[in-house]
Amino acid sequence: MKKNKIKIKPLDLVLILIIIGIGIYIAYRLKVGLHYKWNWHVIPQYMWRYDEENNRWIPNLLMEGLFTTIRLSIWGTILAAIFGTLMGLFRVSKSLFYRLIGRSYVELIRNMPPLVLILIFYFFVSDQIMPALGVDDFIFSSSERTRQFVTIFFAPPAYLSAFISAVVSLAIFEGAYITEIIRSGIQSIERGQWEAASALGFSKLQQMRYVILPQAIQRILPPLAGQFISLIKDSAIVSVISIQELTFQGLELMAATYLTFEIWITITFLYLIITLTCSLAVSRLEIRLARHRA
């Protein structure tokens, strides 16, 4: 596979210079018009701090928020992929009952504001489901190692119920869009592929597993990547239920320090690091799938 060389045209240089000029002008207006005093040197201490007791550097507010955002995104992506795949298969099923379930899920969730969904799940899961299952009591009565495991992979025990409700609500909301991506990918496969698989004696499950899905995955990978990146950005909305993710930590830090622009510019770059990393990873995966297919 030949690598395409990146060519920078004169128009690209002009656009780059325009963007740089706009950035310089905005910084100038903040300095002169608002008399804003930049204070960048204090930002690193809100990302990492030195723990004298353990004699090592540990994450501070912004990095703790970033790690929480990553955990939210990972678990939300896994659950959203499960919901979306299952409902996507329901949407293309020959059973009217399954199709109605898939259609009802998509229409209900996609026409509901995500903030409303998050609040519903927060008050329902945190106040009803988690106490009924005894999850909080189990975590608080468990060993120190178990609590450390929960803190590293999920959230501190005190925020576990809110974290789970946030993950479930994000997964259900994003899963509705993934459902349509899965459905359109499966339906885009030519009818002849189904007929050829059937002629080889494959059952419906085998046709889907060995013939249809491998072809559909390559087609739906780009929109799926966009949806997963959207989930990372949408995770900021769970700050309304006091999940200490990146946006929540930024709000708390801004209220305490009044470093408005420094904090939000830093948070913007942290979000960009996550989303661009995901984009590059998906691009590499697309290339590998294309090579494998060739």
CYANA upper distance limits for C-alpha pairs under 8 A (distance plus 0.5 A):
  1 MET  CA    291 ARG  CA      8.35
  8 ILE  CA     12 ASP  CA      6.57
  8 ILE  CA     13 LEU  CA      7.71
  9 LYS  CA     13 LEU  CA      7.17
 10 PRO  CA     14 VAL  CA      6.79
 11 LEU  CA     15 LEU  CA      6.72
 12 ASP  CA     16 ILE  CA      6.68
 13 LEU  CA     17 LEU  CA      6.65
 14 VAL  CA     18 ILE  CA      6.66
 15 LEU  CA     19 ILE  CA      6.71
 16 ILE  CA     20 ILE  CA      6.71
 17 LEU  CA     21 GLY  CA      6.49
 18 ILE  CA     22 ILE  CA      6.64
 19 ILE  CA     23 GLY  CA      6.76
 20 ILE  CA     24 ILE  CA      6.71
 21 GLY  CA     25 TYR  CA      6.58
 22 ILE  CA     26 ILE  CA      6.65
 23 GLY  CA     27 ALA  CA      6.74
 24 ILE  CA     28 TYR  CA      6.59
 25 TYR  CA     29 ARG  CA      6.65
 26 ILE  CA     30 LEU  CA      6.71
 27 ALA  CA     31 LYS  CA      6.70
 28 TYR  CA     32 VAL  CA      6.48
 28 TYR  CA     33 GLY  CA      8.29
 29 ARG  CA     33 GLY  CA      5.39
 29 ARG  CA     34 LEU  CA      7.36
 30 LEU  CA     34 LEU  CA      5.54
 30 LEU  CA     35 HIS  CA      6.82
 30 LEU  CA     36 TYR  CA      6.05
 31 LYS  CA     35 HIS  CA      5.34
 31 LYS  CA     36 TYR  CA      5.40
 31 LYS  CA     37 LYS  CA      7.16
 32 VAL  CA     36 TYR  CA      7.90
 38 TRP  CA    262 GLU  CA      7.83
 39 ASN  CA     43 ILE  CA      8.37
 39 ASN  CA    259 LEU  CA      7.87
 39 ASN  CA    262 GLU  CA      7.72
 40 TRP  CA    262 GLU  CA      6.82
 42 VAL  CA     46 TYR  CA      7.75
 43 ILE  CA     47 MET  CA      7.32
 43 ILE  CA    262 GLU  CA      7.87
 43 ILE  CA    263 ILE  CA      7.82
 44 PRO  CA     48 TRP  CA      6.86
 45 GLN  CA     49 ARG  CA      6.24
 45 GLN  CA     60 ASN  CA      7.90
 46 TYR  CA     60 ASN  CA      5.85
 46 TYR  CA     61 LEU  CA      6.19
 46 TYR  CA     62 LEU  CA      6.50
 46 TYR  CA     63 MET  CA      8.41
 47 MET  CA     59 PRO  CA      6.55
 47 MET  CA     60 ASN  CA      5.31
 47 MET  CA     61 LEU  CA      6.60
 47 MET  CA     62 LEU  CA      5.49
 47 MET  CA     63 MET  CA      5.65
 48 TRP  CA     57 TRP  CA      6.98
 48 TRP  CA     58 ILE  CA      6.22
 48 TRP  CA     59 PRO  CA      5.06
 48 TRP  CA     60 ASN  CA      5.25
 48 TRP  CA     61 LEU  CA      8.44
 48 TRP  CA     63 MET  CA      7.55
 49 ARG  CA     57 TRP  CA      6.08
 49 ARG  CA     58 ILE  CA      6.09
 49 ARG  CA     59 PRO  CA      6.81
 49 ARG  CA     60 ASN  CA      6.32
 50 TYR  CA     55 ASN  CA      7.67
 50 TYR  CA     56 ARG  CA      6.26
 50 TYR  CA     57 TRP  CA      4.84
 50 TYR  CA     58 ILE  CA      6.68
 51 ASP  CA     55 ASN  CA      6.05
 51 ASP  CA     56 ARG  CA      5.93
 51 ASP  CA     57 TRP  CA      6.32
 51 ASP  CA     58 ILE  CA      7.00
 52 GLU  CA     56 ARG  CA      7.42
 59 PRO  CA     63 MET  CA      5.82
 59 PRO  CA     64 GLU  CA      6.31
 60 ASN  CA     64 GLU  CA      6.38
 61 LEU  CA     65 GLY  CA      6.64
 61 LEU  CA    249 GLN  CA      6.69
 61 LEU  CA    253 LEU  CA      8.45
 62 LEU  CA     66 LEU  CA      6.69
 62 LEU  CA    246 LEU  CA      6.79
 62 LEU  CA    249 GLN  CA      6.70
 62 LEU  CA    250 GLY  CA      7.46
 62 LEU  CA    267 ILE  CA      8.37
 63 MET  CA     67 PHE  CA      6.64
 63 MET  CA    246 LEU  CA      8.29
 64 GLU  CA     68 THR  CA      6.73
 64 GLU  CA    244 GLN  CA      8.45
 64 GLU  CA    245 GLU  CA      7.90
 64 GLU  CA    246 LEU  CA      8.09
 65 GLY  CA     69 THR  CA      6.65
 65 GLY  CA    244 GLN  CA      6.31
 65 GLY  CA    245 GLU  CA      4.53
 65 GLY  CA    246 LEU  CA      4.39
 65 GLY  CA    247 THR  CA      7.88
 65 GLY  CA    248 PHE  CA      7.97
 65 GLY  CA    249 GLN  CA      6.37
 66 LEU  CA     70 ILE  CA      6.75
 66 LEU  CA    245 GLU  CA      6.79
 66 LEU  CA    246 LEU  CA      5.54
 66 LEU  CA    270 LEU  CA      7.88
 67 PHE  CA     71 ARG  CA      6.73
 67 PHE  CA    245 GLU  CA      8.07
 68 THR  CA     72 LEU  CA      6.60
 68 THR  CA    154 PHE  CA      8.47
 68 THR  CA    155 ALA  CA      7.92
 68 THR  CA    244 GLN  CA      7.37
 68 THR  CA    245 GLU  CA      5.52
 68 THR  CA    246 LEU  CA      7.71
 69 THR  CA     73 SER  CA      6.55
 69 THR  CA    232 ILE  CA      7.88
 69 THR  CA    235 SER  CA      7.40
 69 THR  CA    236 ALA  CA      8.42
 69 THR  CA    245 GLU  CA      5.59
 69 THR  CA    246 LEU  CA      6.62
 70 ILE  CA     74 ILE  CA      6.59
 70 ILE  CA    232 ILE  CA      8.29
 71 ARG  CA     75 TRP  CA      6.70
 71 ARG  CA    153 PHE  CA      7.39
 71 ARG  CA    154 PHE  CA      7.01
 72 LEU  CA     76 GLY  CA      6.23
 72 LEU  CA    154 PHE  CA      8.49
 72 LEU  CA    163 PHE  CA      8.28
 72 LEU  CA    166 ALA  CA      8.35
 72 LEU  CA    167 VAL  CA      6.55
 72 LEU  CA    232 ILE  CA      8.47
 72 LEU  CA    235 SER  CA      7.53
 73 SER  CA     77 THR  CA      6.28
 73 SER  CA    231 LEU  CA      7.10
 73 SER  CA    232 ILE  CA      5.86
 73 SER  CA    235 SER  CA      7.54
 74 ILE  CA     78 ILE  CA      6.79
 75 TRP  CA     79 LEU  CA      6.73
 75 TRP  CA    167 VAL  CA      7.08
 76 GLY  CA     80 ALA  CA      6.34
 76 GLY  CA    167 VAL  CA      5.58
 76 GLY  CA    168 VAL  CA      7.40
 76 GLY  CA    170 LEU  CA      6.57
 76 GLY  CA    171 ALA  CA      5.37
 76 GLY  CA    231 LEU  CA      8.09
 77 THR  CA     81 ALA  CA      6.46
 77 THR  CA    171 ALA  CA      7.12
 77 THR  CA    228 PHE  CA      6.84
 77 THR  CA    231 LEU  CA      7.80
 78 ILE  CA     82 ILE  CA      6.88
 78 ILE  CA    171 ALA  CA      8.44
 79 LEU  CA     83 PHE  CA      6.66
 79 LEU  CA    168 VAL  CA      7.92
 79 LEU  CA    171 ALA  CA      5.94
 79 LEU  CA    172 ILE  CA      8.36
 79 LEU  CA    175 GLY  CA      8.36
 80 ALA  CA     84 GLY  CA      6.30
 80 ALA  CA    170 LEU  CA      8.16
 80 ALA  CA    171 ALA  CA      4.64
 80 ALA  CA    172 ILE  CA      6.66
 80 ALA  CA    173 PHE  CA      8.40
 80 ALA  CA    174 GLU  CA      6.45
 80 ALA  CA    175 GLY  CA      4.88
 80 ALA  CA    178 ILE  CA      7.85
 81 ALA  CA     85 THR  CA      6.37
 81 ALA  CA    171 ALA  CA      8.45
 81 ALA  CA    175 GLY  CA      6.94
 81 ALA  CA    178 ILE  CA      7.46
 82 ILE  CA     86 LEU  CA      6.61
 82 ILE  CA    175 GLY  CA      8.31
 83 PHE  CA     87 MET  CA      6.55
 83 PHE  CA    171 ALA  CA      7.99
 83 PHE  CA    172 ILE  CA      7.42
 83 PHE  CA    175 GLY  CA      5.89
 83 PHE  CA    176 ALA  CA      8.28
 83 PHE  CA    179 THR  CA      8.01
 84 GLY  CA     88 GLY  CA      6.20
 84 GLY  CA    175 GLY  CA      4.94
 84 GLY  CA    176 ALA  CA      6.66
 84 GLY  CA    177 TYR  CA      7.83
 84 GLY  CA    178 ILE  CA      5.26
 84 GLY  CA    179 THR  CA      4.59
 84 GLY  CA    180 GLU  CA      8.30
 84 GLY  CA    182 ILE  CA      7.58
 85 THR  CA     89 LEU  CA      6.69
 85 THR  CA    178 ILE  CA      7.80
 85 THR  CA    179 THR  CA      6.64
 85 THR  CA    182 ILE  CA      6.83
 86 LEU  CA     90 PHE  CA      6.84
 86 LEU  CA    179 THR  CA      8.24
 87 MET  CA     91 ARG  CA      6.61
 87 MET  CA    101 ILE  CA      8.31
 87 MET  CA    102 GLY  CA      5.55
 87 MET  CA    105 TYR  CA      8.40
 87 MET  CA    179 THR  CA      6.13
 88 GLY  CA     92 VAL  CA      7.20
 88 GLY  CA    102 GLY  CA      7.49
 88 GLY  CA    178 ILE  CA      8.18
 88 GLY  CA    179 THR  CA      4.89
 88 GLY  CA    180 GLU  CA      6.91
 88 GLY  CA    181 ILE  CA      8.24
 88 GLY  CA    182 ILE  CA      5.70
 88 GLY  CA    183 ARG  CA      5.39
 89 LEU  CA     93 SER  CA      6.60
 89 LEU  CA    182 ILE  CA      8.12
 89 LEU  CA    183 ARG  CA      7.41
 90 PHE  CA     98 TYR  CA      5.49
 90 PHE  CA     99 ARG  CA      5.80
 90 PHE  CA    101 ILE  CA      7.70
 90 PHE  CA    102 GLY  CA      5.90
 91 ARG  CA     98 TYR  CA      7.43
 91 ARG  CA     99 ARG  CA      5.22
 91 ARG  CA    100 LEU  CA      8.26
 91 ARG  CA    101 ILE  CA      8.49
 91 ARG  CA    102 GLY  CA      5.64
 91 ARG  CA    103 ARG  CA      7.06
 91 ARG  CA    179 THR  CA      8.44
 91 ARG  CA    183 ARG  CA      6.86
 92 VAL  CA     99 ARG  CA      7.31
 92 VAL  CA    183 ARG  CA      6.91
 92 VAL  CA    186 ILE  CA      8.36
 92 VAL  CA    187 GLN  CA      8.14
 93 SER  CA     98 TYR  CA      6.97
 93 SER  CA     99 ARG  CA      6.65
 94 LYS  CA     98 TYR  CA      8.44
 94 LYS  CA     99 ARG  CA      8.07
 95 SER  CA     99 ARG  CA      6.81
 96 LEU  CA    100 LEU  CA      6.60
 97 PHE  CA    101 ILE  CA      6.88
 98 TYR  CA    102 GLY  CA      6.77
 99 ARG  CA    103 ARG  CA      6.50
100 LEU  CA    104 SER  CA      6.38
101 ILE  CA    105 TYR  CA      6.66
102 GLY  CA    106 VAL  CA      6.80
103 ARG  CA    107 GLU  CA      6.60
104 SER  CA    108 LEU  CA      6.38
105 TYR  CA    109 ILE  CA      6.55
105 TYR  CA    176 ALA  CA      7.37
106 VAL  CA    110 ARG  CA      6.32
106 VAL  CA    176 ALA  CA      5.45
106 VAL  CA    177 TYR  CA      7.90
106 VAL  CA    179 THR  CA      7.83
106 VAL  CA    180 GLU  CA      8.32
107 GLU  CA    111 ASN  CA      6.60
108 LEU  CA    112 MET  CA      6.95
109 ILE  CA    172 ILE  CA      8.09
109 ILE  CA    173 PHE  CA      6.51
109 ILE  CA    176 ALA  CA      6.83
110 ARG  CA    173 PHE  CA      7.60
110 ARG  CA    176 ALA  CA      6.89
110 ARG  CA    177 TYR  CA      7.86
112 MET  CA    116 VAL  CA      7.66
112 MET  CA    117 LEU  CA      7.53
113 PRO  CA    117 LEU  CA      7.06
114 PRO  CA    118 ILE  CA      6.62
114 PRO  CA    170 LEU  CA      8.43
114 PRO  CA    173 PHE  CA      7.26
115 LEU  CA    119 LEU  CA      6.76
115 LEU  CA    237 ILE  CA      7.51
115 LEU  CA    238 VAL  CA      8.48
116 VAL  CA    120 ILE  CA      6.65
117 LEU  CA    121 PHE  CA      6.73
117 LEU  CA    169 SER  CA      6.85
117 LEU  CA    173 PHE  CA      8.32
118 ILE  CA    122 TYR  CA      6.44
118 ILE  CA    165 SER  CA      7.97
118 ILE  CA    166 ALA  CA      6.92
118 ILE  CA    169 SER  CA      5.89
118 ILE  CA    170 LEU  CA      7.92
118 ILE  CA    238 VAL  CA      7.59
119 LEU  CA    123 PHE  CA      6.69
119 LEU  CA    241 ILE  CA      7.96
120 ILE  CA    124 PHE  CA      6.49
121 PHE  CA    125 VAL  CA      5.91
121 PHE  CA    126 SER  CA      8.13
121 PHE  CA    165 SER  CA      6.12
121 PHE  CA    166 ALA  CA      8.00
121 PHE  CA    168 VAL  CA      8.24
121 PHE  CA    169 SER  CA      6.71
122 TYR  CA    126 SER  CA      6.02
122 TYR  CA    127 ASP  CA      8.15
122 TYR  CA    162 ALA  CA      6.77
122 TYR  CA    165 SER  CA      5.73
122 TYR  CA    166 ALA  CA      7.40
122 TYR  CA    241 ILE  CA      7.84
123 PHE  CA    127 ASP  CA      5.95
123 PHE  CA    128 GLN  CA      8.05
124 PHE  CA    128 GLN  CA      5.87
124 PHE  CA    129 ILE  CA      7.18
125 VAL  CA    129 ILE  CA      5.21
125 VAL  CA    130 MET  CA      6.43
125 VAL  CA    161 SER  CA      7.74
125 VAL  CA    165 SER  CA      6.28
126 SER  CA    130 MET  CA      6.04
126 SER  CA    131 PRO  CA      7.86
126 SER  CA    161 SER  CA      5.64
126 SER  CA    162 ALA  CA      6.57
126 SER  CA    165 SER  CA      7.23
127 ASP  CA    131 PRO  CA      7.13
128 GLN  CA    132 ALA  CA      6.64
129 ILE  CA    133 LEU  CA      6.68
130 MET  CA    134 GLY  CA      6.60
130 MET  CA    135 VAL  CA      6.15
130 MET  CA    136 ASP  CA      7.39
130 MET  CA    161 SER  CA      7.01
131 PRO  CA    135 VAL  CA      7.03
131 PRO  CA    136 ASP  CA      7.26
131 PRO  CA    137 ASP  CA      8.49
134 GLY  CA    138 PHE  CA      6.67
135 VAL  CA    139 ILE  CA      6.70
136 ASP  CA    140 PHE  CA      6.67
136 ASP  CA    157 PRO  CA      7.84
136 ASP  CA    160 LEU  CA      8.26
136 ASP  CA    161 SER  CA      8.02
137 ASP  CA    141 SER  CA      6.53
138 PHE  CA    142 SER  CA      6.50
139 ILE  CA    146 THR  CA      8.07
139 ILE  CA    147 ARG  CA      7.04
139 ILE  CA    157 PRO  CA      7.08
140 PHE  CA    147 ARG  CA      8.06
140 PHE  CA    157 PRO  CA      7.48
142 SER  CA    146 THR  CA      6.73
142 SER  CA    147 ARG  CA      7.37
143 SER  CA    147 ARG  CA      6.97
144 GLU  CA    148 GLN  CA      6.68
145 ARG  CA    149 PHE  CA      6.67
146 THR  CA    150 VAL  CA      6.76
147 ARG  CA    151 THR  CA      6.60
147 ARG  CA    156 PRO  CA      8.12
147 ARG  CA    157 PRO  CA      7.26
148 GLN  CA    152 ILE  CA      6.61
149 PHE  CA    153 PHE  CA      6.66
149 PHE  CA    154 PHE  CA      8.49
150 VAL  CA    154 PHE  CA      5.76
150 VAL  CA    155 ALA  CA      6.60
150 VAL  CA    156 PRO  CA      7.21
150 VAL  CA    157 PRO  CA      7.50
151 THR  CA    155 ALA  CA      4.93
151 THR  CA    156 PRO  CA      4.89
151 THR  CA    157 PRO  CA      7.17
152 ILE  CA    156 PRO  CA      8.40
154 PHE  CA    160 LEU  CA      7.63
154 PHE  CA    163 PHE  CA      7.90
155 ALA  CA    159 TYR  CA      6.60
155 ALA  CA    160 LEU  CA      5.91
155 ALA  CA    163 PHE  CA      7.09
156 PRO  CA    160 LEU  CA      6.60
159 TYR  CA    163 PHE  CA      6.57
159 TYR  CA    243 ILE  CA      7.90
160 LEU  CA    164 ILE  CA      6.64
161 SER  CA    165 SER  CA      6.76
162 ALA  CA    166 ALA  CA      6.62
162 ALA  CA    241 ILE  CA      7.66
162 ALA  CA    242 SER  CA      8.44
162 ALA  CA    243 ILE  CA      7.33
163 PHE  CA    167 VAL  CA      6.71
163 PHE  CA    243 ILE  CA      7.06
164 ILE  CA    168 VAL  CA      6.62
165 SER  CA    169 SER  CA      6.56
166 ALA  CA    170 LEU  CA      6.59
166 ALA  CA    238 VAL  CA      6.73
166 ALA  CA    243 ILE  CA      8.47
167 VAL  CA    171 ALA  CA      6.51
168 VAL  CA    172 ILE  CA      6.58
169 SER  CA    173 PHE  CA      6.62
170 LEU  CA    174 GLU  CA      6.55
170 LEU  CA    231 LEU  CA      7.75
170 LEU  CA    234 ASP  CA      8.32
170 LEU  CA    235 SER  CA      7.65
171 ALA  CA    175 GLY  CA      6.07
172 ILE  CA    176 ALA  CA      7.02
173 PHE  CA    177 TYR  CA      8.02
174 GLU  CA    178 ILE  CA      6.90
174 GLU  CA    227 GLN  CA      7.77
174 GLU  CA    231 LEU  CA      7.13
175 GLY  CA    179 THR  CA      6.46
176 ALA  CA    180 GLU  CA      7.36
177 TYR  CA    181 ILE  CA      6.99
177 TYR  CA    227 GLN  CA      8.07
178 ILE  CA    182 ILE  CA      6.61
178 ILE  CA    224 LEU  CA      7.30
178 ILE  CA    227 GLN  CA      7.66
179 THR  CA    183 ARG  CA      6.61
180 GLU  CA    184 SER  CA      6.51
181 ILE  CA    185 GLY  CA      6.58
181 ILE  CA    220 ILE  CA      6.93
181 ILE  CA    223 PRO  CA      7.54
181 ILE  CA    224 LEU  CA      7.57
182 ILE  CA    186 ILE  CA      6.71
182 ILE  CA    216 ALA  CA      8.48
182 ILE  CA    220 ILE  CA      7.39
183 ARG  CA    187 GLN  CA      6.64
184 SER  CA    188 SER  CA      6.47
185 GLY  CA    189 ILE  CA      7.55
185 GLY  CA    216 ALA  CA      5.57
185 GLY  CA    217 ILE  CA      7.82
185 GLY  CA    219 ARG  CA      6.79
185 GLY  CA    220 ILE  CA      6.12
186 ILE  CA    212 ILE  CA      7.26
186 ILE  CA    213 LEU  CA      7.42
186 ILE  CA    216 ALA  CA      6.08
188 SER  CA    216 ALA  CA      8.06
189 ILE  CA    193 GLN  CA      7.51
189 ILE  CA    212 ILE  CA      7.31
189 ILE  CA    215 GLN  CA      7.87
189 ILE  CA    216 ALA  CA      7.30
190 GLU  CA    194 TRP  CA      7.96
191 ARG  CA    195 GLU  CA      6.97
192 GLY  CA    196 ALA  CA      6.45
193 GLN  CA    197 ALA  CA      6.68
193 GLN  CA    211 VAL  CA      7.76
193 GLN  CA    212 ILE  CA      7.80
194 TRP  CA    198 SER  CA      6.59
194 TRP  CA    207 GLN  CA      7.29
194 TRP  CA    211 VAL  CA      8.32
194 TRP  CA    212 ILE  CA      7.94
195 GLU  CA    199 ALA  CA      6.57
196 ALA  CA    200 LEU  CA      6.91
197 ALA  CA    201 GLY  CA      7.28
197 ALA  CA    202 PHE  CA      6.24
197 ALA  CA    207 GLN  CA      6.27
197 ALA  CA    211 VAL  CA      7.45
198 SER  CA    202 PHE  CA      5.79
198 SER  CA    203 SER  CA      7.48
198 SER  CA    204 LYS  CA      8.38
198 SER  CA    207 GLN  CA      7.63
202 PHE  CA    206 GLN  CA      5.94
202 PHE  CA    207 GLN  CA      6.20
203 SER  CA    207 GLN  CA      6.52
204 LYS  CA    208 MET  CA      6.75
205 LEU  CA    209 ARG  CA      6.58
206 GLN  CA    210 TYR  CA      6.21
206 GLN  CA    211 VAL  CA      8.06
207 GLN  CA    211 VAL  CA      5.77
207 GLN  CA    212 ILE  CA      6.75
208 MET  CA    212 ILE  CA      5.33
208 MET  CA    213 LEU  CA      6.14
209 ARG  CA    213 LEU  CA      6.20
209 ARG  CA    214 PRO  CA      7.83
210 TYR  CA    214 PRO  CA      7.11
211 VAL  CA    215 GLN  CA      7.35
212 ILE  CA    216 ALA  CA      6.60
213 LEU  CA    217 ILE  CA      6.36
214 PRO  CA    218 GLN  CA      7.57
215 GLN  CA    219 ARG  CA      7.47
216 ALA  CA    220 ILE  CA      6.66
217 ILE  CA    221 LEU  CA      6.33
218 GLN  CA    286 GLU  CA      7.60
218 GLN  CA    289 LEU  CA      7.54
218 GLN  CA    290 ALA  CA      8.44
220 ILE  CA    224 LEU  CA      6.48
221 LEU  CA    225 ALA  CA      6.57
221 LEU  CA    282 VAL  CA      8.22
221 LEU  CA    286 GLU  CA      7.87
222 PRO  CA    226 GLY  CA      6.90
222 PRO  CA    282 VAL  CA      8.15
223 PRO  CA    227 GLN  CA      6.71
224 LEU  CA    228 PHE  CA      6.70
225 ALA  CA    229 ILE  CA      6.70
225 ALA  CA    278 CYS  CA      8.14
225 ALA  CA    279 SER  CA      7.49
225 ALA  CA    282 VAL  CA      7.06
226 GLY  CA    230 SER  CA      6.60
227 GLN  CA    231 LEU  CA      6.75
228 PHE  CA    232 ILE  CA      7.07
229 ILE  CA    233 LYS  CA      7.05
229 ILE  CA    275 THR  CA      6.30
229 ILE  CA    278 CYS  CA      7.67
229 ILE  CA    279 SER  CA      8.40
230 SER  CA    234 ASP  CA      6.46
231 LEU  CA    235 SER  CA      6.54
232 ILE  CA    236 ALA  CA      8.20
232 ILE  CA    275 THR  CA      7.88
233 LYS  CA    271 TYR  CA      8.09
236 ALA  CA    245 GLU  CA      7.67
236 ALA  CA    246 LEU  CA      7.68
236 ALA  CA    247 THR  CA      6.10
236 ALA  CA    248 PHE  CA      8.11
238 VAL  CA    242 SER  CA      7.66
238 VAL  CA    243 ILE  CA      6.58
239 SER  CA    243 ILE  CA      5.62
239 SER  CA    244 GLN  CA      7.24
239 SER  CA    245 GLU  CA      7.23
239 SER  CA    247 THR  CA      7.05
239 SER  CA    248 PHE  CA      5.50
240 VAL  CA    248 PHE  CA      8.49
242 SER  CA    248 PHE  CA      7.53
243 ILE  CA    248 PHE  CA      7.42
244 GLN  CA    248 PHE  CA      5.93
244 GLN  CA    249 GLN  CA      6.47
245 GLU  CA    249 GLN  CA      6.69
246 LEU  CA    250 GLY  CA      6.65
246 LEU  CA    267 ILE  CA      7.60
247 THR  CA    251 LEU  CA      6.75
247 THR  CA    267 ILE  CA      7.99
248 PHE  CA    252 GLU  CA      6.80
249 GLN  CA    253 LEU  CA      6.49
250 GLY  CA    254 MET  CA      6.43
250 GLY  CA    263 ILE  CA      6.94
250 GLY  CA    264 TRP  CA      7.49
250 GLY  CA    267 ILE  CA      7.75
251 LEU  CA    255 ALA  CA      6.70
252 GLU  CA    256 ALA  CA      6.91
253 LEU  CA    257 THR  CA      6.52
253 LEU  CA    258 TYR  CA      8.28
253 LEU  CA    263 ILE  CA      8.27
254 MET  CA    258 TYR  CA      5.41
254 MET  CA    259 LEU  CA      6.12
254 MET  CA    260 THR  CA      6.15
254 MET  CA    263 ILE  CA      7.31
259 LEU  CA    263 ILE  CA      6.49
260 THR  CA    264 TRP  CA      6.83
261 PHE  CA    265 ILE  CA      6.35
262 GLU  CA    266 THR  CA      6.61
263 ILE  CA    267 ILE  CA      6.67
264 TRP  CA    268 THR  CA      6.50
265 ILE  CA    269 PHE  CA      6.87
266 THR  CA    270 LEU  CA      6.81
267 ILE  CA    271 TYR  CA      6.74
268 THR  CA    272 LEU  CA      6.67
269 PHE  CA    273 ILE  CA      6.64
270 LEU  CA    274 ILE  CA      7.12
271 TYR  CA    275 THR  CA      6.74
272 LEU  CA    276 LEU  CA      6.24
273 ILE  CA    277 THR  CA      6.50
274 ILE  CA    278 CYS  CA      6.84
275 THR  CA    279 SER  CA      6.71
276 LEU  CA    280 LEU  CA      6.65
277 THR  CA    281 ALA  CA      6.65
278 CYS  CA    282 VAL  CA      6.67
279 SER  CA    283 SER  CA      6.66
280 LEU  CA    284 ARG  CA      6.73
281 ALA  CA    285 LEU  CA      6.76
282 VAL  CA    286 GLU  CA      6.63
283 SER  CA    287 ILE  CA      6.85
284 ARG  CA    288 ARG  CA      6.78
285 LEU  CA    289 LEU  CA      6.64
286 GLU  CA    290 ALA  CA      6.61
287 ILE  CA    291 ARG  CA      6.69
288 ARG  CA    292 HIS  CA      6.58
289 LEU  CA    293 ARG  CA      6.58
290 ALA  CA    294 ALA  CA      6.63
